């Protein structure tokens, strides 16, 4: 995520037991995280589970002691540890496996899990590795010397025995070794403890709890250098700051643009669809330039809305039709740059022959419309 001049994180628990976290950047609401009492997220929790069924299509269902079983795609590269050198699955029904949740249940769909352990801290993500230690530095850290410095810090502080995959998060940039080591050591310890602990407890059972929605949010969002965290103790602060109205607007189907154009955001069975409309905007005399200007404004707002509403999966955008290939390239490059502000992995796939733009965004939790 690009650094902003000022960011406040407001935390509120309403009378219905819903915890809401509002992220305000440079005075604008940019992210809402909400969790209802009784339907707390279990993403990144680790369980010792019992294998119930392995289907011919390569799906394994695991009982972790909750209402619905977790399903694991055995075709996923992360599940390589479940196979021998000949490619034969080494687990069967009744076996105990260690499972990390990577997606909550939604509707009729159960939780999605993986046997790959991964623990996220403030500065690093550490996962278990079967073969060799791998270190990856966030692409958002562009300075080559800084990337090299951070890789060396990780190498110096990894235990001699054991293999780990370590992801160096963007937040590490410019921090000293002393400031970073504590986080790295804690994550390695969690990884080792979970791997040893689960063998001595009766499954199904919780092995590691990733914390409350507040703990997870602060860990993922907070930057000591520029952020403020404010707890709304009397329940009125959101109203005073106008956040209540902005949160309501975040579930509206129609989003107005400053130029007079607007977006229509709709959910279908398979994806989200965003339609860009010019409205009454006439703009400059050159029609092509008017269209490009409206589309660029829409692209910037779309990047904001994806993050604000927490839209995930496949997102199809129908921009106003453009004839110029140069204008199309300008639009896609601009949109790609704006999408980099998102802390959730998002990919601009490209534009189809029909002029539709496809975006994919990783699902980590419910959309705001569902969670509120």
ROKOL-717763 format. One record per residue (C-alpha): residue number from 1; residue in one letter; x, y, z. Coordinates in Angstrom, 1 decimal. Layout:
<atom k="NUM" r="A" xx="X" yy="Y" zz="Z"/>
...
! end
This chain:
<atom k="1" r="X" xx="0.0" yy="0.0" zz="0.0"/>
<atom k="2" r="X" xx="1.3" yy="3.4" zz="-0.8"/>
<atom k="3" r="X" xx="2.0" yy="5.7" zz="2.1"/>
<atom k="4" r="X" xx="-0.4" yy="8.4" zz="2.9"/>
<atom k="5" r="X" xx="0.2" yy="11.6" zz="4.8"/>
<atom k="6" r="X" xx="-2.3" yy="10.9" zz="7.5"/>
<atom k="7" r="X" xx="-4.4" yy="7.8" zz="8.5"/>
<atom k="8" r="X" xx="-6.8" yy="7.2" zz="11.4"/>
<atom k="9" r="X" xx="-8.2" yy="3.8" zz="12.4"/>
<atom k="10" r="X" xx="-11.5" yy="4.2" zz="14.2"/>
<atom k="11" r="X" xx="-12.8" yy="1.2" zz="16.2"/>
<atom k="12" r="X" xx="-16.4" yy="0.9" zz="17.3"/>
<atom k="13" r="X" xx="-18.7" yy="-1.8" zz="18.8"/>
<atom k="14" r="X" xx="-22.3" yy="-1.0" zz="18.3"/>
<atom k="15" r="X" xx="-25.3" yy="-2.0" zz="20.5"/>
<atom k="16" r="X" xx="-26.0" yy="-5.1" zz="18.3"/>
<atom k="17" r="X" xx="-22.5" yy="-6.5" zz="19.1"/>
<atom k="18" r="X" xx="-21.0" yy="-5.8" zz="15.7"/>
<atom k="19" r="X" xx="-17.4" yy="-4.6" zz="15.7"/>
<atom k="20" r="X" xx="-16.6" yy="-2.0" zz="13.0"/>
<atom k="21" r="X" xx="-13.2" yy="-0.7" zz="12.0"/>
<atom k="22" r="X" xx="-13.1" yy="2.4" zz="9.8"/>
<atom k="23" r="X" xx="-9.9" yy="3.3" zz="8.0"/>
<atom k="24" r="X" xx="-9.7" yy="7.0" zz="7.1"/>
<atom k="25" r="X" xx="-6.9" yy="8.1" zz="4.8"/>
<atom k="26" r="X" xx="-6.3" yy="11.8" zz="4.2"/>
<atom k="27" r="X" xx="-9.9" yy="12.5" zz="5.4"/>
<atom k="28" r="X" xx="-11.6" yy="10.0" zz="3.2"/>
<atom k="29" r="X" xx="-13.2" yy="6.7" zz="4.3"/>
<atom k="30" r="X" xx="-11.2" yy="4.0" zz="2.5"/>
<atom k="31" r="X" xx="-11.8" yy="0.7" zz="4.3"/>
<atom k="32" r="X" xx="-14.5" yy="-0.8" zz="6.5"/>
<atom k="33" r="X" xx="-14.0" yy="-4.0" zz="8.4"/>
<atom k="34" r="X" xx="-17.0" yy="-5.4" zz="10.2"/>
<atom k="35" r="X" xx="-17.6" yy="-8.6" zz="12.2"/>
<atom k="36" r="X" xx="-20.9" yy="-9.6" zz="13.8"/>
<atom k="37" r="X" xx="-21.0" yy="-11.3" zz="17.2"/>
<atom k="38" r="X" xx="-21.4" yy="-15.0" zz="16.8"/>
<atom k="39" r="X" xx="-20.0" yy="-15.1" zz="13.2"/>
<atom k="40" r="X" xx="-16.4" yy="-14.3" zz="13.9"/>
<atom k="41" r="X" xx="-13.8" yy="-15.0" zz="11.2"/>
<atom k="42" r="X" xx="-11.6" yy="-18.1" zz="11.6"/>
<atom k="43" r="X" xx="-9.3" yy="-17.2" zz="8.8"/>
<atom k="44" r="X" xx="-5.6" yy="-18.1" zz="9.6"/>
<atom k="45" r="X" xx="-6.7" yy="-20.2" zz="12.6"/>
<atom k="46" r="X" xx="-5.0" yy="-23.5" zz="12.7"/>
<atom k="47" r="X" xx="-6.8" yy="-26.8" zz="13.6"/>
<atom k="48" r="X" xx="-5.9" yy="-30.4" zz="14.1"/>
<atom k="49" r="X" xx="-8.6" yy="-32.0" zz="12.0"/>
<atom k="50" r="X" xx="-9.8" yy="-35.5" zz="11.0"/>
<atom k="51" r="X" xx="-10.0" yy="-36.4" zz="7.3"/>
<atom k="52" r="X" xx="-13.6" yy="-37.4" zz="6.6"/>
<atom k="53" r="X" xx="-13.7" yy="-37.9" zz="2.9"/>
<atom k="54" r="X" xx="-11.4" yy="-37.7" zz="-0.1"/>
<atom k="55" r="X" xx="-13.4" yy="-37.4" zz="-3.4"/>
<atom k="56" r="X" xx="-12.2" yy="-38.7" zz="-6.8"/>
<atom k="57" r="X" xx="-12.1" yy="-35.0" zz="-8.0"/>
<atom k="58" r="X" xx="-9.3" yy="-34.2" zz="-5.6"/>
<atom k="59" r="X" xx="-11.3" yy="-32.5" zz="-2.9"/>
<atom k="60" r="X" xx="-10.6" yy="-33.5" zz="0.8"/>
<atom k="61" r="X" xx="-13.1" yy="-32.7" zz="3.6"/>
<atom k="62" r="X" xx="-11.7" yy="-32.3" zz="7.1"/>
<atom k="63" r="X" xx="-13.6" yy="-32.2" zz="10.4"/>
<atom k="64" r="X" xx="-12.2" yy="-29.4" zz="12.6"/>
<atom k="65" r="X" xx="-15.0" yy="-29.5" zz="15.2"/>
<atom k="66" r="X" xx="-17.2" yy="-26.8" zz="13.7"/>
<atom k="67" r="X" xx="-20.6" yy="-27.0" zz="12.1"/>
<atom k="68" r="X" xx="-19.2" yy="-27.4" zz="8.6"/>
<atom k="69" r="X" xx="-16.2" yy="-29.4" zz="7.4"/>
<atom k="70" r="X" xx="-13.3" yy="-27.7" zz="5.8"/>
<atom k="71" r="X" xx="-12.5" yy="-28.5" zz="2.2"/>
<atom k="72" r="X" xx="-9.0" yy="-28.7" zz="0.7"/>
<atom k="73" r="X" xx="-8.1" yy="-28.8" zz="-2.9"/>
<atom k="74" r="X" xx="-5.5" yy="-31.5" zz="-3.3"/>
<atom k="75" r="X" xx="-4.5" yy="-30.1" zz="-6.7"/>
<atom k="76" r="X" xx="-3.3" yy="-26.9" zz="-5.0"/>
<atom k="77" r="X" xx="0.5" yy="-26.7" zz="-5.0"/>
<atom k="78" r="X" xx="0.4" yy="-25.9" zz="-1.3"/>
<atom k="79" r="X" xx="-0.7" yy="-29.5" zz="-0.6"/>
<atom k="80" r="X" xx="2.4" yy="-31.1" zz="-2.1"/>
<atom k="81" r="X" xx="3.3" yy="-32.4" zz="1.4"/>
<atom k="82" r="X" xx="0.4" yy="-34.8" zz="1.3"/>
<atom k="83" r="X" xx="1.9" yy="-36.7" zz="-1.6"/>
<atom k="84" r="X" xx="4.9" yy="-39.1" zz="-1.9"/>
<atom k="85" r="X" xx="7.5" yy="-38.9" zz="-4.6"/>
<atom k="86" r="X" xx="5.4" yy="-41.0" zz="-6.9"/>
<atom k="87" r="X" xx="2.5" yy="-38.5" zz="-6.6"/>
<atom k="88" r="X" xx="0.3" yy="-40.8" zz="-4.4"/>
<atom k="89" r="X" xx="-1.7" yy="-39.2" zz="-1.6"/>
<atom k="90" r="X" xx="-0.4" yy="-40.3" zz="1.7"/>
<atom k="91" r="X" xx="-3.5" yy="-39.5" zz="3.8"/>
<atom k="92" r="X" xx="-6.7" yy="-41.4" zz="4.1"/>
<atom k="93" r="X" xx="-10.1" yy="-41.1" zz="5.9"/>
<atom k="94" r="X" xx="-9.6" yy="-41.1" zz="9.7"/>
<atom k="95" r="X" xx="-6.1" yy="-39.6" zz="9.6"/>
<atom k="96" r="X" xx="-5.3" yy="-36.4" zz="11.5"/>
<atom k="97" r="X" xx="-4.0" yy="-33.4" zz="9.6"/>
<atom k="98" r="X" xx="-3.0" yy="-29.9" zz="10.5"/>
<atom k="99" r="X" xx="-5.3" yy="-27.3" zz="8.7"/>
<atom k="100" r="X" xx="-5.0" yy="-23.6" zz="8.3"/>
<atom k="101" r="X" xx="-8.2" yy="-21.7" zz="7.3"/>
<atom k="102" r="X" xx="-7.8" yy="-19.5" zz="4.3"/>
<atom k="103" r="X" xx="-11.4" yy="-18.6" zz="3.6"/>
<atom k="104" r="X" xx="-14.5" yy="-18.4" zz="5.9"/>
<atom k="105" r="X" xx="-17.7" yy="-20.2" zz="5.0"/>
<atom k="106" r="X" xx="-20.1" yy="-18.2" zz="2.9"/>
<atom k="107" r="X" xx="-23.7" yy="-19.2" zz="2.2"/>
<atom k="108" r="X" xx="-23.8" yy="-22.9" zz="1.3"/>
<atom k="109" r="X" xx="-20.0" yy="-23.0" zz="0.8"/>
<atom k="110" r="X" xx="-17.9" yy="-24.4" zz="3.7"/>
<atom k="111" r="X" xx="-14.5" yy="-23.1" zz="4.8"/>
<atom k="112" r="X" xx="-11.5" yy="-23.5" zz="2.5"/>
<atom k="113" r="X" xx="-8.3" yy="-24.7" zz="4.1"/>
<atom k="114" r="X" xx="-4.7" yy="-25.7" zz="3.4"/>
<atom k="115" r="X" xx="-2.2" yy="-27.9" zz="5.1"/>
<atom k="116" r="X" xx="0.4" yy="-25.2" zz="4.6"/>
<atom k="117" r="X" xx="1.1" yy="-23.4" zz="7.8"/>
<atom k="118" r="X" xx="1.5" yy="-19.6" zz="7.5"/>
<atom k="119" r="X" xx="1.6" yy="-17.0" zz="10.3"/>
<atom k="120" r="X" xx="1.3" yy="-13.3" zz="9.5"/>
<atom k="121" r="X" xx="3.0" yy="-10.7" zz="11.7"/>
<atom k="122" r="X" xx="3.4" yy="-7.0" zz="11.4"/>
<atom k="123" r="X" xx="6.5" yy="-7.2" zz="9.1"/>
<atom k="124" r="X" xx="6.6" yy="-10.8" zz="7.9"/>
<atom k="125" r="X" xx="4.6" yy="-13.9" zz="6.9"/>
<atom k="126" r="X" xx="6.3" yy="-17.2" zz="7.8"/>
<atom k="127" r="X" xx="5.2" yy="-20.6" zz="6.5"/>
<atom k="128" r="X" xx="6.5" yy="-24.1" zz="6.9"/>
<atom k="129" r="X" xx="8.6" yy="-25.5" zz="4.0"/>
<atom k="130" r="X" xx="9.3" yy="-29.2" zz="3.2"/>
<atom k="131" r="X" xx="12.4" yy="-28.7" zz="1.0"/>
<atom k="132" r="X" xx="14.3" yy="-25.4" zz="1.2"/>
<atom k="133" r="X" xx="14.1" yy="-21.9" zz="2.7"/>
<atom k="134" r="X" xx="12.7" yy="-19.3" zz="0.4"/>
<atom k="135" r="X" xx="12.7" yy="-15.5" zz="1.0"/>
<atom k="136" r="X" xx="10.4" yy="-13.2" zz="-1.0"/>
<atom k="137" r="X" xx="10.4" yy="-9.4" zz="-0.7"/>
<atom k="138" r="X" xx="7.3" yy="-7.4" zz="-1.4"/>
<atom k="139" r="X" xx="7.3" yy="-6.1" zz="-5.0"/>
<atom k="140" r="X" xx="6.1" yy="-2.7" zz="-3.5"/>
<atom k="141" r="X" xx="9.6" yy="-2.3" zz="-2.1"/>
<atom k="142" r="X" xx="11.3" yy="-1.1" zz="-5.3"/>
<atom k="143" r="X" xx="14.7" yy="0.0" zz="-4.1"/>
<atom k="144" r="X" xx="17.2" yy="-2.8" zz="-5.0"/>
<atom k="145" r="X" xx="19.6" yy="-2.1" zz="-2.1"/>
<atom k="146" r="X" xx="16.7" yy="-2.1" zz="0.4"/>
<atom k="147" r="X" xx="15.4" yy="-5.4" zz="-0.9"/>
<atom k="148" r="X" xx="18.9" yy="-6.9" zz="-0.6"/>
<atom k="149" r="X" xx="19.3" yy="-5.5" zz="3.0"/>
<atom k="150" r="X" xx="16.0" yy="-7.0" zz="4.1"/>
<atom k="151" r="X" xx="16.8" yy="-10.4" zz="2.6"/>
<atom k="152" r="X" xx="20.1" yy="-10.5" zz="4.5"/>
<atom k="153" r="X" xx="18.4" yy="-9.6" zz="7.7"/>
<atom k="154" r="X" xx="16.1" yy="-12.6" zz="7.3"/>
<atom k="155" r="X" xx="18.9" yy="-15.0" zz="6.4"/>
<atom k="156" r="X" xx="20.9" yy="-14.0" zz="9.4"/>
<atom k="157" r="X" xx="18.0" yy="-14.6" zz="11.8"/>
<atom k="158" r="X" xx="16.6" yy="-17.9" zz="10.6"/>
<atom k="159" r="X" xx="17.4" yy="-21.0" zz="12.7"/>
<atom k="160" r="X" xx="20.0" yy="-23.4" zz="11.2"/>
<atom k="161" r="X" xx="17.7" yy="-26.4" zz="11.5"/>
<atom k="162" r="X" xx="14.4" yy="-26.3" zz="9.6"/>
<atom k="163" r="X" xx="13.1" yy="-24.8" zz="6.3"/>
<atom k="164" r="X" xx="10.8" yy="-21.8" zz="6.1"/>
<atom k="165" r="X" xx="9.2" yy="-19.6" zz="3.4"/>
<atom k="166" r="X" xx="9.4" yy="-16.0" zz="4.5"/>
<atom k="167" r="X" xx="7.6" yy="-13.1" zz="2.9"/>
<atom k="168" r="X" xx="9.0" yy="-9.7" zz="3.7"/>
<atom k="169" r="X" xx="6.0" yy="-7.3" zz="3.9"/>
<atom k="170" r="X" xx="6.1" yy="-3.7" zz="2.6"/>
<atom k="171" r="X" xx="6.0" yy="-2.4" zz="6.1"/>
<atom k="172" r="X" xx="9.6" yy="-3.6" zz="6.6"/>
<atom k="173" r="X" xx="11.0" yy="-0.8" zz="4.5"/>
<atom k="174" r="X" xx="13.5" yy="1.4" zz="6.3"/>
<atom k="175" r="X" xx="13.1" yy="-0.4" zz="9.7"/>
<atom k="176" r="X" xx="16.3" yy="-1.5" zz="11.5"/>
<atom k="177" r="X" xx="17.2" yy="-5.1" zz="12.1"/>
<atom k="178" r="X" xx="16.6" yy="-4.8" zz="15.8"/>
<atom k="179" r="X" xx="13.0" yy="-3.6" zz="15.1"/>
<atom k="180" r="X" xx="12.3" yy="-6.5" zz="12.7"/>
<atom k="181" r="X" xx="13.9" yy="-9.5" zz="14.4"/>
<atom k="182" r="X" xx="11.3" yy="-9.8" zz="17.3"/>
<atom k="183" r="X" xx="8.5" yy="-10.2" zz="14.8"/>
<atom k="184" r="X" xx="10.4" yy="-12.8" zz="12.7"/>
<atom k="185" r="X" xx="11.4" yy="-14.8" zz="15.8"/>
<atom k="186" r="X" xx="7.8" yy="-14.9" zz="17.1"/>
<atom k="187" r="X" xx="6.4" yy="-16.2" zz="13.8"/>
<atom k="188" r="X" xx="9.1" yy="-18.9" zz="13.5"/>
<atom k="189" r="X" xx="8.3" yy="-19.9" zz="17.1"/>
<atom k="190" r="X" xx="4.6" yy="-20.1" zz="16.3"/>
<atom k="191" r="X" xx="5.3" yy="-22.3" zz="13.2"/>
<atom k="192" r="X" xx="7.5" yy="-24.7" zz="15.2"/>
<atom k="193" r="X" xx="5.1" yy="-24.9" zz="18.1"/>
<atom k="194" r="X" xx="2.0" yy="-25.6" zz="16.0"/>
<atom k="195" r="X" xx="3.9" yy="-28.4" zz="14.1"/>
<atom k="196" r="X" xx="4.8" yy="-30.1" zz="17.4"/>
<atom k="197" r="X" xx="1.7" yy="-29.3" zz="19.5"/>
<atom k="198" r="X" xx="-0.9" yy="-30.9" zz="17.3"/>
<atom k="199" r="X" xx="0.6" yy="-34.3" zz="17.6"/>
<atom k="200" r="X" xx="-0.2" yy="-34.4" zz="21.3"/>
<atom k="201" r="X" xx="-3.8" yy="-33.2" zz="21.3"/>
<atom k="202" r="X" xx="-7.0" yy="-35.1" zz="20.4"/>
<atom k="203" r="X" xx="-8.5" yy="-33.9" zz="17.1"/>
<atom k="204" r="X" xx="-10.6" yy="-32.1" zz="16.2"/>
<atom k="205" r="X" xx="-9.1" yy="-29.2" zz="18.1"/>
<atom k="206" r="X" xx="-7.9" yy="-25.6" zz="17.8"/>
<atom k="207" r="X" xx="-4.1" yy="-25.4" zz="17.7"/>
<atom k="208" r="X" xx="-3.7" yy="-21.6" zz="17.0"/>
<atom k="209" r="X" xx="-6.1" yy="-18.7" zz="17.3"/>
<atom k="210" r="X" xx="-5.2" yy="-15.7" zz="15.0"/>
<atom k="211" r="X" xx="-7.0" yy="-13.3" zz="17.3"/>
<atom k="212" r="X" xx="-10.0" yy="-11.0" zz="17.3"/>
<atom k="213" r="X" xx="-11.0" yy="-8.8" zz="14.4"/>
<atom k="214" r="X" xx="-9.4" yy="-5.8" zz="16.1"/>
<atom k="215" r="X" xx="-6.1" yy="-7.6" zz="16.6"/>
<atom k="216" r="X" xx="-6.0" yy="-8.9" zz="13.0"/>
<atom k="217" r="X" xx="-6.9" yy="-5.4" zz="11.6"/>
<atom k="218" r="X" xx="-4.3" yy="-3.6" zz="13.6"/>
<atom k="219" r="X" xx="-1.6" yy="-6.1" zz="12.7"/>
<atom k="220" r="X" xx="-2.5" yy="-5.7" zz="9.0"/>
<atom k="221" r="X" xx="-3.0" yy="-2.0" zz="9.0"/>
<atom k="222" r="X" xx="-1.1" yy="-0.1" zz="11.6"/>
<atom k="223" r="X" xx="2.0" yy="1.9" zz="10.8"/>
<atom k="224" r="X" xx="3.7" yy="3.4" zz="13.8"/>
<atom k="225" r="X" xx="5.1" yy="6.3" zz="11.8"/>
<atom k="226" r="X" xx="1.9" yy="7.8" zz="10.7"/>
<atom k="227" r="X" xx="-1.2" yy="6.2" zz="12.1"/>
<atom k="228" r="X" xx="-3.6" yy="7.0" zz="15.0"/>
<atom k="229" r="X" xx="-6.0" yy="4.4" zz="16.5"/>
<atom k="230" r="X" xx="-9.1" yy="5.9" zz="18.1"/>
<atom k="231" r="X" xx="-11.7" yy="3.8" zz="20.0"/>
<atom k="232" r="X" xx="-15.2" yy="5.0" zz="19.9"/>
<atom k="233" r="X" xx="-16.2" yy="4.5" zz="23.5"/>
<atom k="234" r="X" xx="-19.6" yy="6.3" zz="23.6"/>
<atom k="235" r="X" xx="-20.8" yy="4.9" zz="20.3"/>
<atom k="236" r="X" xx="-21.3" yy="8.4" zz="18.9"/>
<atom k="237" r="X" xx="-18.0" yy="9.2" zz="17.2"/>
<atom k="238" r="X" xx="-18.9" yy="7.5" zz="13.9"/>
<atom k="239" r="X" xx="-22.0" yy="9.7" zz="13.7"/>
<atom k="240" r="X" xx="-20.1" yy="12.9" zz="14.6"/>
<atom k="241" r="X" xx="-17.5" yy="12.3" zz="11.9"/>
<atom k="242" r="X" xx="-20.0" yy="11.5" zz="9.2"/>
<atom k="243" r="X" xx="-18.8" yy="7.9" zz="9.0"/>
<atom k="244" r="X" xx="-22.3" yy="6.4" zz="9.6"/>
<atom k="245" r="X" xx="-23.5" yy="8.0" zz="6.4"/>
<atom k="246" r="X" xx="-20.5" yy="7.0" zz="4.4"/>
<atom k="247" r="X" xx="-20.8" yy="3.4" zz="5.6"/>
<atom k="248" r="X" xx="-24.5" yy="3.4" zz="4.4"/>
<atom k="249" r="X" xx="-23.4" yy="4.8" zz="1.0"/>
<atom k="250" r="X" xx="-20.9" yy="2.0" zz="0.7"/>
<atom k="251" r="X" xx="-23.7" yy="-0.5" zz="0.1"/>
<atom k="252" r="X" xx="-25.5" yy="1.7" zz="-2.4"/>
<atom k="253" r="X" xx="-25.8" yy="0.3" zz="-5.9"/>
<atom k="254" r="X" xx="-25.1" yy="3.7" zz="-7.5"/>
<atom k="255" r="X" xx="-21.9" yy="5.7" zz="-7.0"/>
<atom k="256" r="X" xx="-21.8" yy="9.2" zz="-8.4"/>
<atom k="257" r="X" xx="-18.7" yy="10.7" zz="-10.0"/>
<atom k="258" r="X" xx="-17.7" yy="14.3" zz="-9.7"/>
<atom k="259" r="X" xx="-18.0" yy="14.8" zz="-13.5"/>
<atom k="260" r="X" xx="-21.7" yy="13.9" zz="-13.5"/>
<atom k="261" r="X" xx="-21.1" yy="10.3" zz="-14.5"/>
<atom k="262" r="X" xx="-21.8" yy="7.4" zz="-12.2"/>
<atom k="263" r="X" xx="-21.1" yy="3.7" zz="-11.5"/>
<atom k="264" r="X" xx="-23.6" yy="0.9" zz="-11.1"/>
<atom k="265" r="X" xx="-22.2" yy="-1.9" zz="-9.0"/>
<atom k="266" r="X" xx="-24.2" yy="-5.2" zz="-9.0"/>
<atom k="267" r="X" xx="-23.5" yy="-8.7" zz="-7.8"/>
<atom k="268" r="X" xx="-24.4" yy="-11.7" zz="-9.9"/>
<atom k="269" r="X" xx="-24.2" yy="-15.4" zz="-9.1"/>
<atom k="270" r="X" xx="-20.6" yy="-15.6" zz="-10.6"/>
<atom k="271" r="X" xx="-19.1" yy="-12.2" zz="-10.2"/>
<atom k="272" r="X" xx="-19.4" yy="-8.5" zz="-9.5"/>
<atom k="273" r="X" xx="-20.3" yy="-6.2" zz="-12.5"/>
<atom k="274" r="X" xx="-19.5" yy="-2.5" zz="-12.6"/>
<atom k="275" r="X" xx="-21.1" yy="-0.4" zz="-15.3"/>
<atom k="276" r="X" xx="-19.6" yy="3.0" zz="-16.1"/>
<atom k="277" r="X" xx="-22.0" yy="5.7" zz="-17.3"/>
<atom k="278" r="X" xx="-21.2" yy="9.2" zz="-18.6"/>
<atom k="279" r="X" xx="-24.5" yy="10.7" zz="-17.2"/>
<atom k="280" r="X" xx="-24.9" yy="14.3" zz="-18.5"/>
<atom k="281" r="X" xx="-21.1" yy="14.9" zz="-18.7"/>
<atom k="282" r="X" xx="-20.3" yy="16.5" zz="-22.0"/>
<atom k="283" r="X" xx="-16.8" yy="17.6" zz="-21.1"/>
<atom k="284" r="X" xx="-14.6" yy="19.0" zz="-23.8"/>
<atom k="285" r="X" xx="-15.6" yy="19.3" zz="-27.4"/>
<atom k="286" r="X" xx="-13.5" yy="16.3" zz="-28.4"/>
<atom k="287" r="X" xx="-15.8" yy="13.3" zz="-27.6"/>
<atom k="288" r="X" xx="-12.9" yy="10.9" zz="-27.4"/>
<atom k="289" r="X" xx="-11.2" yy="13.0" zz="-24.7"/>
<atom k="290" r="X" xx="-14.5" yy="13.3" zz="-22.8"/>
<atom k="291" r="X" xx="-14.9" yy="9.5" zz="-22.8"/>
<atom k="292" r="X" xx="-11.3" yy="9.0" zz="-21.6"/>
<atom k="293" r="X" xx="-11.6" yy="11.6" zz="-18.9"/>
<atom k="294" r="X" xx="-14.8" yy="10.0" zz="-17.6"/>
<atom k="295" r="X" xx="-13.3" yy="6.5" zz="-17.7"/>
<atom k="296" r="X" xx="-10.1" yy="7.6" zz="-15.9"/>
<atom k="297" r="X" xx="-12.3" yy="9.2" zz="-13.1"/>
<atom k="298" r="X" xx="-14.3" yy="6.0" zz="-13.0"/>
<atom k="299" r="X" xx="-11.1" yy="3.8" zz="-12.8"/>
<atom k="300" r="X" xx="-9.9" yy="5.8" zz="-9.8"/>
<atom k="301" r="X" xx="-13.3" yy="5.4" zz="-8.0"/>
<atom k="302" r="X" xx="-13.5" yy="1.7" zz="-8.9"/>
<atom k="303" r="X" xx="-10.1" yy="1.1" zz="-7.1"/>
<atom k="304" r="X" xx="-11.6" yy="2.9" zz="-4.1"/>
<atom k="305" r="X" xx="-14.9" yy="0.9" zz="-4.2"/>
<atom k="306" r="X" xx="-13.2" yy="-2.5" zz="-4.4"/>
<atom k="307" r="X" xx="-11.3" yy="-1.8" zz="-1.2"/>
<atom k="308" r="X" xx="-14.2" yy="0.0" zz="0.5"/>
<atom k="309" r="X" xx="-16.8" yy="-2.6" zz="-0.2"/>
<atom k="310" r="X" xx="-14.3" yy="-5.5" zz="0.0"/>
<atom k="311" r="X" xx="-15.4" yy="-6.9" zz="-3.4"/>
<atom k="312" r="X" xx="-13.7" yy="-10.1" zz="-4.2"/>
<atom k="313" r="X" xx="-13.5" yy="-12.8" zz="-6.8"/>
<atom k="314" r="X" xx="-14.0" yy="-11.8" zz="-10.4"/>
<atom k="315" r="X" xx="-15.0" yy="-8.2" zz="-11.1"/>
<atom k="316" r="X" xx="-16.1" yy="-7.2" zz="-14.6"/>
<atom k="317" r="X" xx="-16.0" yy="-3.5" zz="-15.5"/>
<atom k="318" r="X" xx="-17.9" yy="-2.2" zz="-18.6"/>
<atom k="319" r="X" xx="-16.2" yy="1.2" zz="-19.3"/>
<atom k="320" r="X" xx="-17.6" yy="3.6" zz="-21.8"/>
<atom k="321" r="X" xx="-16.5" yy="2.4" zz="-25.2"/>
<atom k="322" r="X" xx="-13.3" yy="3.8" zz="-26.6"/>
<atom k="323" r="X" xx="-12.1" yy="3.5" zz="-30.2"/>
<atom k="324" r="X" xx="-8.5" yy="4.6" zz="-29.6"/>
<atom k="325" r="X" xx="-6.0" yy="1.8" zz="-28.7"/>
<atom k="326" r="X" xx="-3.8" yy="4.4" zz="-27.1"/>
<atom k="327" r="X" xx="-6.6" yy="5.6" zz="-24.9"/>
<atom k="328" r="X" xx="-7.3" yy="2.0" zz="-23.9"/>
<atom k="329" r="X" xx="-3.7" yy="1.5" zz="-22.9"/>
<atom k="330" r="X" xx="-3.7" yy="4.8" zz="-20.9"/>
<atom k="331" r="X" xx="-6.8" yy="3.6" zz="-19.1"/>
<atom k="332" r="X" xx="-5.5" yy="0.2" zz="-18.2"/>
<atom k="333" r="X" xx="-2.1" yy="1.6" zz="-17.0"/>
<atom k="334" r="X" xx="-3.9" yy="4.1" zz="-14.8"/>
<atom k="335" r="X" xx="-6.3" yy="1.6" zz="-13.3"/>
<atom k="336" r="X" xx="-3.4" yy="-0.8" zz="-12.6"/>
<atom k="337" r="X" xx="-1.5" yy="1.9" zz="-10.8"/>
<atom k="338" r="X" xx="-4.6" yy="2.8" zz="-8.7"/>
<atom k="339" r="X" xx="-5.2" yy="-0.9" zz="-7.8"/>
<atom k="340" r="X" xx="-1.7" yy="-1.0" zz="-6.1"/>
<atom k="341" r="X" xx="-3.2" yy="1.0" zz="-3.2"/>
<atom k="342" r="X" xx="-5.0" yy="-2.1" zz="-2.1"/>
<atom k="343" r="X" xx="-3.5" yy="-4.3" zz="0.7"/>
<atom k="344" r="X" xx="-5.5" yy="-7.3" zz="-0.6"/>
<atom k="345" r="X" xx="-3.9" yy="-9.1" zz="-3.6"/>
<atom k="346" r="X" xx="-5.6" yy="-7.7" zz="-6.8"/>
<atom k="347" r="X" xx="-4.8" yy="-8.4" zz="-10.4"/>
<atom k="348" r="X" xx="-5.8" yy="-6.5" zz="-13.5"/>
<atom k="349" r="X" xx="-6.3" yy="-9.3" zz="-16.0"/>
<atom k="350" r="X" xx="-6.9" yy="-7.1" zz="-19.0"/>
<atom k="351" r="X" xx="-9.5" yy="-6.0" zz="-21.6"/>
<atom k="352" r="X" xx="-11.5" yy="-8.4" zz="-23.7"/>
<atom k="353" r="X" xx="-12.3" yy="-7.9" zz="-27.4"/>
<atom k="354" r="X" xx="-15.7" yy="-6.6" zz="-26.3"/>
<atom k="355" r="X" xx="-14.0" yy="-3.9" zz="-24.2"/>
<atom k="356" r="X" xx="-14.8" yy="-5.5" zz="-20.8"/>
<atom k="357" r="X" xx="-12.1" yy="-5.2" zz="-18.2"/>
<atom k="358" r="X" xx="-11.6" yy="-8.2" zz="-15.9"/>
<atom k="359" r="X" xx="-10.1" yy="-7.8" zz="-12.4"/>
<atom k="360" r="X" xx="-9.6" yy="-10.5" zz="-9.8"/>
<atom k="361" r="X" xx="-9.3" yy="-9.8" zz="-6.1"/>
<atom k="362" r="X" xx="-8.5" yy="-12.3" zz="-3.4"/>
<atom k="363" r="X" xx="-11.4" yy="-13.2" zz="-1.0"/>
<atom k="364" r="X" xx="-10.3" yy="-12.9" zz="2.6"/>
<atom k="365" r="X" xx="-13.6" yy="-12.0" zz="4.3"/>
<atom k="366" r="X" xx="-17.3" yy="-11.2" zz="3.5"/>
<atom k="367" r="X" xx="-18.1" yy="-8.1" zz="1.5"/>
<atom k="368" r="X" xx="-19.3" yy="-5.1" zz="3.5"/>
<atom k="369" r="X" xx="-22.9" yy="-5.6" zz="2.2"/>
<atom k="370" r="X" xx="-22.9" yy="-9.1" zz="3.8"/>
<atom k="371" r="X" xx="-21.0" yy="-8.3" zz="7.0"/>
<atom k="372" r="X" xx="-23.2" yy="-5.4" zz="7.8"/>
! end
